[in-house]
Amino acid sequence: MKNIVILISGRGSNMEAIVRACSHEAWPARIAAVIANRPDAAGLAFAAQAGIATAVVDYLDFPERDAFDAALAEQLDHFAPDLIVLAGFMRVLTTGFVERYAGRMLNVHPSLLPSFPGLKTHQRALDAGVTLHGATVHFVTPQLDHGPIVVQAAVPVMQGDDAARLASRILACEHIIYPRAVRWFVEGRLAIEGMRVMVTPPEPQWLFTE
Ligand code: GAR
């Protein structure tokens, strides 16, 4: 049984999708804890109701990045994580923290990386005039929103789309591809080769949808 710890900052809809898939698909894993960096993270309530341990490491208590990451690592290690899942966790993590969990930390980002790392991805995609946009699940490396890509979802940009419409179509895709990537990890099926990630036996590492 692998221990998954999920980190959230807000709504936690990706966390919910992973919690549900873990249980419905009987993964060889358990959600050991959900940890938030702010006490008002809405997703904490769902996790608690699902009987999952929750914790808060309040970023306001730690003005220094290093001190926050040290406190977070202490909480995390309490749950002996085999995999750390960043699910809308809106913190830039220090290199030391990322290296401590190298190869066992995943993130979902709302763009087709390497396009549009950082914030406000949907508006930036609209402003750039791209006709395909999407989401990426990747291993976390010290460089922000840059790491070996596990799976991507692409959606067309429709006439009349604004950032909110695009975000909601892409979020629905995230709820498909993120549980898929986490399942592959806990099944021991992922191998990182440079910037590429191999799945064995193969399954589609992409999703196309309108
Ligand atoms: C998701 O769209 C996720 O891709 C994004 O935040 C949202 C969280 O939603 N993550 C980032 O922007 C990370 N840089 P959720 O809390 O409902 O899962």
Boltz pocket constraint, residues with backbone or C-beta under 6 A from the ligand:
constraints:
  - pocket:
      binder: B
      contacts: [[A, 8], [A, 9], [A, 10], [A, 11], [A, 12], [A, 13], [A, 14], [A, 15], [A, 87], [A, 88], [A, 89], [A, 90], [A, 108], [A, 109], [A, 110], [A, 118], [A, 135], [A, 171], [A, 174]]
      max_distance: 6.0
